[in-house]
Amino acid sequence: MPVYEFECPHGKIIEELVPMGTEEIVCPECRQPAKRIISPCTFTLKGGGWYADGYAAKGGTKPR
Ligand SMILES: [Zn+2]
């Protein structure tokens, strides 16, 4: 089972081990439905940075 992050309406981030595909849990603190956070931004940023580095190292302008 994957660990997903959920954000509840009162701003709490909850990490929870839930069955794959779970979209929503009940916040243990305020009893409101907390929605799963999908954060593809992190991957995009990491991938982009890595790509840029590789590019620069391979075909970049060499100093002298
Ligand atoms: Zn809550």
PDB file of the backbone (N, CA, C, O) and the ligand in Angstrom, with CONECT records:
HET     ZN  A 101       1
ATOM      1  N   MET A   1       0.847  -1.205   0.000  1.00  0.00           N
ATOM      2  CA  MET A   1       0.000   0.000   0.000  1.00  0.00           C
ATOM      3  C   MET A   1       0.878   1.248   0.000  1.00  0.00           C
ATOM      4  O   MET A   1       1.871   1.324   0.723  1.00  0.00           O
ATOM      5  N   PRO A   2       0.508   2.194  -0.796  1.00  0.00           N
ATOM      6  CA  PRO A   2       1.304   3.424  -0.880  1.00  0.00           C
ATOM      7  C   PRO A   2       0.954   4.409   0.229  1.00  0.00           C
ATOM      8  O   PRO A   2      -0.148   4.381   0.775  1.00  0.00           O
ATOM      9  N   VAL A   3       1.897   5.271   0.550  1.00  0.00           N
ATOM     10  CA  VAL A   3       1.633   6.369   1.476  1.00  0.00           C
ATOM     11  C   VAL A   3       1.275   7.599   0.654  1.00  0.00           C
ATOM     12  O   VAL A   3       2.047   8.053  -0.190  1.00  0.00           O
ATOM     13  N   TYR A   4       0.110   8.112   0.916  1.00  0.00           N
ATOM     14  CA  TYR A   4      -0.324   9.317   0.219  1.00  0.00           C
ATOM     15  C   TYR A   4      -0.379  10.470   1.197  1.00  0.00           C
ATOM     16  O   TYR A   4      -0.472  10.279   2.409  1.00  0.00           O
ATOM     17  N   GLU A   5      -0.318  11.677   0.643  1.00  0.00           N
ATOM     18  CA  GLU A   5      -0.496  12.872   1.459  1.00  0.00           C
ATOM     19  C   GLU A   5      -1.881  13.436   1.206  1.00  0.00           C
ATOM     20  O   GLU A   5      -2.344  13.517   0.068  1.00  0.00           O
ATOM     21  N   PHE A   6      -2.527  13.822   2.287  1.00  0.00           N
ATOM     22  CA  PHE A   6      -3.859  14.416   2.193  1.00  0.00           C
ATOM     23  C   PHE A   6      -3.826  15.767   2.875  1.00  0.00           C
ATOM     24  O   PHE A   6      -3.121  15.981   3.862  1.00  0.00           O
ATOM     25  N   GLU A   7      -4.612  16.668   2.314  1.00  0.00           N
ATOM     26  CA  GLU A   7      -4.715  17.980   2.936  1.00  0.00           C
ATOM     27  C   GLU A   7      -6.158  18.217   3.339  1.00  0.00           C
ATOM     28  O   GLU A   7      -7.060  18.159   2.503  1.00  0.00           O
ATOM     29  N   CYS A   8      -6.373  18.480   4.593  1.00  0.00           N
ATOM     30  CA  CYS A   8      -7.722  18.694   5.072  1.00  0.00           C
ATOM     31  C   CYS A   8      -8.056  20.175   5.059  1.00  0.00           C
ATOM     32  O   CYS A   8      -7.154  21.008   4.977  1.00  0.00           O
ATOM     33  N   PRO A   9      -9.336  20.520   5.140  1.00  0.00           N
ATOM     34  CA  PRO A   9      -9.769  21.918   5.020  1.00  0.00           C
ATOM     35  C   PRO A   9      -9.123  22.843   6.051  1.00  0.00           C
ATOM     36  O   PRO A   9      -9.020  24.048   5.819  1.00  0.00           O
ATOM     37  N   HIS A  10      -8.690  22.301   7.174  1.00  0.00           N
ATOM     38  CA  HIS A  10      -8.087  23.212   8.147  1.00  0.00           C
ATOM     39  C   HIS A  10      -6.573  23.330   7.967  1.00  0.00           C
ATOM     40  O   HIS A  10      -5.874  23.885   8.815  1.00  0.00           O
ATOM     41  N   GLY A  11      -6.083  22.796   6.847  1.00  0.00           N
ATOM     42  CA  GLY A  11      -4.703  23.069   6.465  1.00  0.00           C
ATOM     43  C   GLY A  11      -3.692  22.037   6.917  1.00  0.00           C
ATOM     44  O   GLY A  11      -2.492  22.196   6.693  1.00  0.00           O
ATOM     45  N   LYS A  12      -4.167  20.990   7.546  1.00  0.00           N
ATOM     46  CA  LYS A  12      -3.265  19.960   8.050  1.00  0.00           C
ATOM     47  C   LYS A  12      -2.892  18.997   6.925  1.00  0.00           C
ATOM     48  O   LYS A  12      -3.753  18.560   6.161  1.00  0.00           O
ATOM     49  N   ILE A  13      -1.611  18.673   6.833  1.00  0.00           N
ATOM     50  CA  ILE A  13      -1.171  17.656   5.887  1.00  0.00           C
ATOM     51  C   ILE A  13      -1.062  16.329   6.630  1.00  0.00           C
ATOM     52  O   ILE A  13      -0.380  16.225   7.649  1.00  0.00           O
ATOM     53  N   ILE A  14      -1.729  15.341   6.114  1.00  0.00           N
ATOM     54  CA  ILE A  14      -1.738  14.044   6.766  1.00  0.00           C
ATOM     55  C   ILE A  14      -1.095  13.019   5.833  1.00  0.00           C
ATOM     56  O   ILE A  14      -1.506  12.865   4.683  1.00  0.00           O
ATOM     57  N   GLU A  15      -0.098  12.336   6.336  1.00  0.00           N
ATOM     58  CA  GLU A  15       0.465  11.228   5.570  1.00  0.00           C
ATOM     59  C   GLU A  15      -0.176   9.954   6.055  1.00  0.00           C
ATOM     60  O   GLU A  15      -0.154   9.649   7.248  1.00  0.00           O
ATOM     61  N   GLU A  16      -0.743   9.217   5.136  1.00  0.00           N
ATOM     62  CA  GLU A  16      -1.520   8.060   5.531  1.00  0.00           C
ATOM     63  C   GLU A  16      -1.230   6.893   4.599  1.00  0.00           C
ATOM     64  O   GLU A  16      -1.124   7.052   3.383  1.00  0.00           O
ATOM     65  N   LEU A  17      -1.107   5.733   5.193  1.00  0.00           N
ATOM     66  CA  LEU A  17      -0.948   4.508   4.412  1.00  0.00           C
ATOM     67  C   LEU A  17      -2.337   4.008   4.040  1.00  0.00           C
ATOM     68  O   LEU A  17      -3.093   3.547   4.896  1.00  0.00           O
ATOM     69  N   VAL A  18      -2.660   4.102   2.770  1.00  0.00           N
ATOM     70  CA  VAL A  18      -4.016   3.777   2.332  1.00  0.00           C
ATOM     71  C   VAL A  18      -3.972   2.886   1.102  1.00  0.00           C
ATOM     72  O   VAL A  18      -2.957   2.819   0.408  1.00  0.00           O
ATOM     73  N   PRO A  19      -5.072   2.207   0.837  1.00  0.00           N
ATOM     74  CA  PRO A  19      -5.138   1.387  -0.374  1.00  0.00           C
ATOM     75  C   PRO A  19      -4.945   2.242  -1.621  1.00  0.00           C
ATOM     76  O   PRO A  19      -5.380   3.392  -1.673  1.00  0.00           O
ATOM     77  N   MET A  20      -4.289   1.667  -2.619  1.00  0.00           N
ATOM     78  CA  MET A  20      -4.029   2.385  -3.857  1.00  0.00           C
ATOM     79  C   MET A  20      -5.322   2.933  -4.449  1.00  0.00           C
ATOM     80  O   MET A  20      -6.330   2.231  -4.527  1.00  0.00           O
ATOM     81  N   GLY A  21      -5.276   4.192  -4.864  1.00  0.00           N
ATOM     82  CA  GLY A  21      -6.436   4.792  -5.502  1.00  0.00           C
ATOM     83  C   GLY A  21      -7.332   5.557  -4.549  1.00  0.00           C
ATOM     84  O   GLY A  21      -8.330   6.142  -4.970  1.00  0.00           O
ATOM     85  N   THR A  22      -6.987   5.560  -3.269  1.00  0.00           N
ATOM     86  CA  THR A  22      -7.796   6.305  -2.307  1.00  0.00           C
ATOM     87  C   THR A  22      -7.683   7.805  -2.592  1.00  0.00           C
ATOM     88  O   THR A  22      -6.583   8.352  -2.663  1.00  0.00           O
ATOM     89  N   GLU A  23      -8.812   8.447  -2.751  1.00  0.00           N
ATOM     90  CA  GLU A  23      -8.809   9.863  -3.112  1.00  0.00           C
ATOM     91  C   GLU A  23      -9.030  10.757  -1.895  1.00  0.00           C
ATOM     92  O   GLU A  23      -8.693  11.940  -1.915  1.00  0.00           O
ATOM     93  N   GLU A  24      -9.590  10.192  -0.855  1.00  0.00           N
ATOM     94  CA  GLU A  24     -10.048  11.031   0.243  1.00  0.00           C
ATOM     95  C   GLU A  24     -10.060  10.217   1.535  1.00  0.00           C
ATOM     96  O   GLU A  24     -10.410   9.036   1.536  1.00  0.00           O
ATOM     97  N   ILE A  25      -9.677  10.860   2.625  1.00  0.00           N
ATOM     98  CA  ILE A  25      -9.804  10.238   3.939  1.00  0.00           C
ATOM     99  C   ILE A  25     -10.479  11.224   4.872  1.00  0.00           C
ATOM    100  O   ILE A  25     -10.702  12.379   4.510  1.00  0.00           O
ATOM    101  N   VAL A  26     -10.798  10.776   6.058  1.00  0.00           N
ATOM    102  CA  VAL A  26     -11.358  11.682   7.048  1.00  0.00           C
ATOM    103  C   VAL A  26     -10.227  12.127   7.962  1.00  0.00           C
ATOM    104  O   VAL A  26      -9.521  11.306   8.548  1.00  0.00           O
ATOM    105  N   CYS A  27     -10.068  13.435   8.074  1.00  0.00           N
ATOM    106  CA  CYS A  27      -9.026  13.982   8.929  1.00  0.00           C
ATOM    107  C   CYS A  27      -9.246  13.531  10.373  1.00  0.00           C
ATOM    108  O   CYS A  27     -10.333  13.711  10.922  1.00  0.00           O
ATOM    109  N   PRO A  28      -8.215  12.946  10.986  1.00  0.00           N
ATOM    110  CA  PRO A  28      -8.362  12.440  12.354  1.00  0.00           C
ATOM    111  C   PRO A  28      -8.530  13.556  13.382  1.00  0.00           C
ATOM    112  O   PRO A  28      -8.954  13.303  14.510  1.00  0.00           O
ATOM    113  N   GLU A  29      -8.200  14.785  12.999  1.00  0.00           N
ATOM    114  CA  GLU A  29      -8.273  15.879  13.961  1.00  0.00           C
ATOM    115  C   GLU A  29      -9.595  16.628  13.913  1.00  0.00           C
ATOM    116  O   GLU A  29     -10.195  16.908  14.951  1.00  0.00           O
ATOM    117  N   CYS A  30     -10.050  16.954  12.699  1.00  0.00           N
ATOM    118  CA  CYS A  30     -11.252  17.770  12.612  1.00  0.00           C
ATOM    119  C   CYS A  30     -12.425  17.021  11.984  1.00  0.00           C
ATOM    120  O   CYS A  30     -13.521  17.563  11.846  1.00  0.00           O
ATOM    121  N   ARG A  31     -12.177  15.766  11.606  1.00  0.00           N
ATOM    122  CA  ARG A  31     -13.258  14.921  11.098  1.00  0.00           C
ATOM    123  C   ARG A  31     -13.844  15.412   9.794  1.00  0.00           C
ATOM    124  O   ARG A  31     -14.980  15.082   9.454  1.00  0.00           O
ATOM    125  N   GLN A  32     -13.080  16.194   9.066  1.00  0.00           N
ATOM    126  CA  GLN A  32     -13.559  16.637   7.767  1.00  0.00           C
ATOM    127  C   GLN A  32     -12.845  15.846   6.679  1.00  0.00           C
ATOM    128  O   GLN A  32     -11.763  15.303   6.906  1.00  0.00           O
ATOM    129  N   PRO A  33     -13.447  15.785   5.510  1.00  0.00           N
ATOM    130  CA  PRO A  33     -12.813  15.043   4.421  1.00  0.00           C
ATOM    131  C   PRO A  33     -11.542  15.733   3.935  1.00  0.00           C
ATOM    132  O   PRO A  33     -11.555  16.910   3.573  1.00  0.00           O
ATOM    133  N   ALA A  34     -10.450  14.979   3.936  1.00  0.00           N
ATOM    134  CA  ALA A  34      -9.174  15.506   3.474  1.00  0.00           C
ATOM    135  C   ALA A  34      -8.889  14.921   2.103  1.00  0.00           C
ATOM    136  O   ALA A  34      -8.981  13.709   1.907  1.00  0.00           O
ATOM    137  N   LYS A  35      -8.547  15.768   1.169  1.00  0.00           N
ATOM    138  CA  LYS A  35      -8.333  15.320  -0.202  1.00  0.00           C
ATOM    139  C   LYS A  35      -6.879  14.996  -0.445  1.00  0.00           C
ATOM    140  O   LYS A  35      -5.976  15.616   0.117  1.00  0.00           O
ATOM    141  N   ARG A  36      -6.676  14.011  -1.293  1.00  0.00           N
ATOM    142  CA  ARG A  36      -5.319  13.599  -1.612  1.00  0.00           C
ATOM    143  C   ARG A  36      -4.614  14.694  -2.392  1.00  0.00           C
ATOM    144  O   ARG A  36      -5.192  15.330  -3.274  1.00  0.00           O
ATOM    145  N   ILE A  37      -3.353  14.895  -2.046  1.00  0.00           N
ATOM    146  CA  ILE A  37      -2.539  15.875  -2.761  1.00  0.00           C
ATOM    147  C   ILE A  37      -1.764  15.147  -3.845  1.00  0.00           C
ATOM    148  O   ILE A  37      -1.029  14.195  -3.581  1.00  0.00           O
ATOM    149  N   ILE A  38      -1.942  15.608  -5.043  1.00  0.00           N
ATOM    150  CA  ILE A  38      -1.127  15.074  -6.137  1.00  0.00           C
ATOM    151  C   ILE A  38      -0.116  16.141  -6.499  1.00  0.00           C
ATOM    152  O   ILE A  38      -0.480  17.248  -6.897  1.00  0.00           O
ATOM    153  N   SER A  39       1.141  15.807  -6.362  1.00  0.00           N
ATOM    154  CA  SER A  39       2.168  16.825  -6.552  1.00  0.00           C
ATOM    155  C   SER A  39       3.120  16.430  -7.670  1.00  0.00           C
ATOM    156  O   SER A  39       4.247  16.004  -7.416  1.00  0.00           O
ATOM    157  N   PRO A  40       2.665  16.573  -8.905  1.00  0.00           N
ATOM    158  CA  PRO A  40       3.558  16.284 -10.032  1.00  0.00           C
ATOM    159  C   PRO A  40       4.608  17.376 -10.208  1.00  0.00           C
ATOM    160  O   PRO A  40       5.593  17.180 -10.920  1.00  0.00           O
ATOM    161  N   CYS A  41       4.408  18.508  -9.574  1.00  0.00           N
ATOM    162  CA  CYS A  41       5.349  19.623  -9.686  1.00  0.00           C
ATOM    163  C   CYS A  41       6.733  19.211  -9.229  1.00  0.00           C
ATOM    164  O   CYS A  41       7.735  19.581  -9.841  1.00  0.00           O
ATOM    165  N   THR A  42       6.786  18.449  -8.157  1.00  0.00           N
ATOM    166  CA  THR A  42       8.063  18.013  -7.613  1.00  0.00           C
ATOM    167  C   THR A  42       8.847  17.214  -8.654  1.00  0.00           C
ATOM    168  O   THR A  42      10.044  17.422  -8.853  1.00  0.00           O
ATOM    169  N   PHE A  43       8.145  16.303  -9.305  1.00  0.00           N
ATOM    170  CA  PHE A  43       8.802  15.466 -10.300  1.00  0.00           C
ATOM    171  C   PHE A  43       9.266  16.311 -11.481  1.00  0.00           C
ATOM    172  O   PHE A  43      10.374  16.150 -11.992  1.00  0.00           O
ATOM    173  N   THR A  44       8.387  17.213 -11.895  1.00  0.00           N
ATOM    174  CA  THR A  44       8.714  18.058 -13.045  1.00  0.00           C
ATOM    175  C   THR A  44       9.964  18.878 -12.762  1.00  0.00           C
ATOM    176  O   THR A  44      10.854  18.984 -13.605  1.00  0.00           O
ATOM    177  N   LEU A  45      10.022  19.451 -11.580  1.00  0.00           N
ATOM    178  CA  LEU A  45      11.160  20.282 -11.224  1.00  0.00           C
ATOM    179  C   LEU A  45      12.443  19.469 -11.187  1.00  0.00           C
ATOM    180  O   LEU A  45      13.473  19.874 -11.725  1.00  0.00           O
ATOM    181  N   LYS A  46      12.357  18.323 -10.545  1.00  0.00           N
ATOM    182  CA  LYS A  46      13.540  17.471 -10.448  1.00  0.00           C
ATOM    183  C   LYS A  46      14.013  17.035 -11.826  1.00  0.00           C
ATOM    184  O   LYS A  46      15.192  17.138 -12.165  1.00  0.00           O
ATOM    185  N   GLY A  47      13.048  16.542 -12.617  1.00  0.00           N
ATOM    186  CA  GLY A  47      13.389  16.066 -13.949  1.00  0.00           C
ATOM    187  C   GLY A  47      13.995  17.180 -14.785  1.00  0.00           C
ATOM    188  O   GLY A  47      14.993  16.984 -15.478  1.00  0.00           O
ATOM    189  N   GLY A  48      13.377  18.351 -14.712  1.00  0.00           N
ATOM    190  CA  GLY A  48      13.850  19.478 -15.497  1.00  0.00           C
ATOM    191  C   GLY A  48      15.265  19.856 -15.119  1.00  0.00           C
ATOM    192  O   GLY A  48      16.106  20.101 -15.984  1.00  0.00           O
ATOM    193  N   GLY A  49      15.522  19.903 -13.834  1.00  0.00           N
ATOM    194  CA  GLY A  49      16.851  20.268 -13.366  1.00  0.00           C
ATOM    195  C   GLY A  49      17.899  19.277 -13.827  1.00  0.00           C
ATOM    196  O   GLY A  49      18.982  19.645 -14.281  1.00  0.00           O
ATOM    197  N   TRP A  50      17.545  18.016 -13.698  1.00  0.00           N
ATOM    198  CA  TRP A  50      18.486  16.976 -14.112  1.00  0.00           C
ATOM    199  C   TRP A  50      18.793  17.085 -15.601  1.00  0.00           C
ATOM    200  O   TRP A  50      19.938  16.979 -16.040  1.00  0.00           O
ATOM    201  N   TYR A  51      17.747  17.296 -16.338  1.00  0.00           N
ATOM    202  CA  TYR A  51      17.884  17.403 -17.795  1.00  0.00           C
ATOM    203  C   TYR A  51      18.794  18.565 -18.151  1.00  0.00           C
ATOM    204  O   TYR A  51      19.694  18.441 -18.982  1.00  0.00           O
ATOM    205  N   ALA A  52      18.544  19.688 -17.511  1.00  0.00           N
ATOM    206  CA  ALA A  52      19.324  20.884 -17.803  1.00  0.00           C
ATOM    207  C   ALA A  52      20.803  20.648 -17.491  1.00  0.00           C
ATOM    208  O   ALA A  52      21.684  21.054 -18.249  1.00  0.00           O
ATOM    209  N   ASP A  53      21.052  19.994 -16.375  1.00  0.00           N
ATOM    210  CA  ASP A  53      22.434  19.727 -15.995  1.00  0.00           C
ATOM    211  C   ASP A  53      23.131  18.857 -17.019  1.00  0.00           C
ATOM    212  O   ASP A  53      24.256  19.136 -17.433  1.00  0.00           O
ATOM    213  N   GLY A  54      22.440  17.792 -17.423  1.00  0.00           N
ATOM    214  CA  GLY A  54      23.014  16.875 -18.403  1.00  0.00           C
ATOM    215  C   GLY A  54      23.331  17.612 -19.696  1.00  0.00           C
ATOM    216  O   GLY A  54      24.384  17.422 -20.304  1.00  0.00           O
ATOM    217  N   TYR A  55      22.407  18.442 -20.088  1.00  0.00           N
ATOM    218  CA  TYR A  55      22.581  19.195 -21.325  1.00  0.00           C
ATOM    219  C   TYR A  55      23.815  20.068 -21.250  1.00  0.00           C
ATOM    220  O   TYR A  55      24.643  20.087 -22.161  1.00  0.00           O
ATOM    221  N   ALA A  56      23.921  20.787 -20.153  1.00  0.00           N
ATOM    222  CA  ALA A  56      25.033  21.720 -20.010  1.00  0.00           C
ATOM    223  C   ALA A  56      26.363  20.980 -20.009  1.00  0.00           C
ATOM    224  O   ALA A  56      27.342  21.435 -20.601  1.00  0.00           O
ATOM    225  N   ALA A  57      26.385  19.832 -19.336  1.00  0.00           N
ATOM    226  CA  ALA A  57      27.626  19.084 -19.238  1.00  0.00           C
ATOM    227  C   ALA A  57      28.050  18.528 -20.589  1.00  0.00           C
ATOM    228  O   ALA A  57      29.237  18.487 -20.914  1.00  0.00           O
ATOM    229  N   LYS A  58      27.074  18.105 -21.364  1.00  0.00           N
ATOM    230  CA  LYS A  58      27.397  17.448 -22.638  1.00  0.00           C
ATOM    231  C   LYS A  58      27.785  18.451 -23.725  1.00  0.00           C
ATOM    232  O   LYS A  58      28.890  18.423 -24.267  1.00  0.00           O
ATOM    233  N   GLY A  59      26.828  19.340 -24.022  1.00  0.00           N
ATOM    234  CA  GLY A  59      27.041  20.178 -25.185  1.00  0.00           C
ATOM    235  C   GLY A  59      27.267  21.637 -24.842  1.00  0.00           C
ATOM    236  O   GLY A  59      27.218  22.503 -25.716  1.00  0.00           O
ATOM    237  N   GLY A  60      27.509  21.902 -23.600  1.00  0.00           N
ATOM    238  CA  GLY A  60      27.650  23.295 -23.183  1.00  0.00           C
ATOM    239  C   GLY A  60      28.937  23.907 -23.715  1.00  0.00           C
ATOM    240  O   GLY A  60      29.847  23.225 -24.186  1.00  0.00           O
ATOM    241  N   THR A  61      28.960  25.192 -23.617  1.00  0.00           N
ATOM    242  CA  THR A  61      30.195  25.877 -24.047  1.00  0.00           C
ATOM    243  C   THR A  61      31.301  25.645 -23.024  1.00  0.00           C
ATOM    244  O   THR A  61      31.121  25.913 -21.836  1.00  0.00           O
ATOM    245  N   LYS A  62      32.387  25.171 -23.464  1.00  0.00           N
ATOM    246  CA  LYS A  62      33.478  24.897 -22.524  1.00  0.00           C
ATOM    247  C   LYS A  62      34.277  26.181 -22.302  1.00  0.00           C
ATOM    248  O   LYS A  62      34.575  26.926 -23.236  1.00  0.00           O
ATOM    249  N   PRO A  63      34.602  26.404 -21.071  1.00  0.00           N
ATOM    250  CA  PRO A  63      35.480  27.566 -20.801  1.00  0.00           C
ATOM    251  C   PRO A  63      36.894  27.233 -21.271  1.00  0.00           C
ATOM    252  O   PRO A  63      37.584  26.441 -20.630  1.00  0.00           O
ATOM    253  N   ARG A  64      37.312  27.793 -22.319  1.00  0.00           N
ATOM    254  CA  ARG A  64      38.599  27.575 -22.956  1.00  0.00           C
ATOM    255  C   ARG A  64      38.686  26.190 -23.552  1.00  0.00           C
ATOM    256  O   ARG A  64      39.709  25.831 -24.134  1.00  0.00           O
TER     257      ARG A  64
HETATM  258 ZN    ZN A 101      -8.353  18.499   9.819  1.00  0.00          ZN2+
END
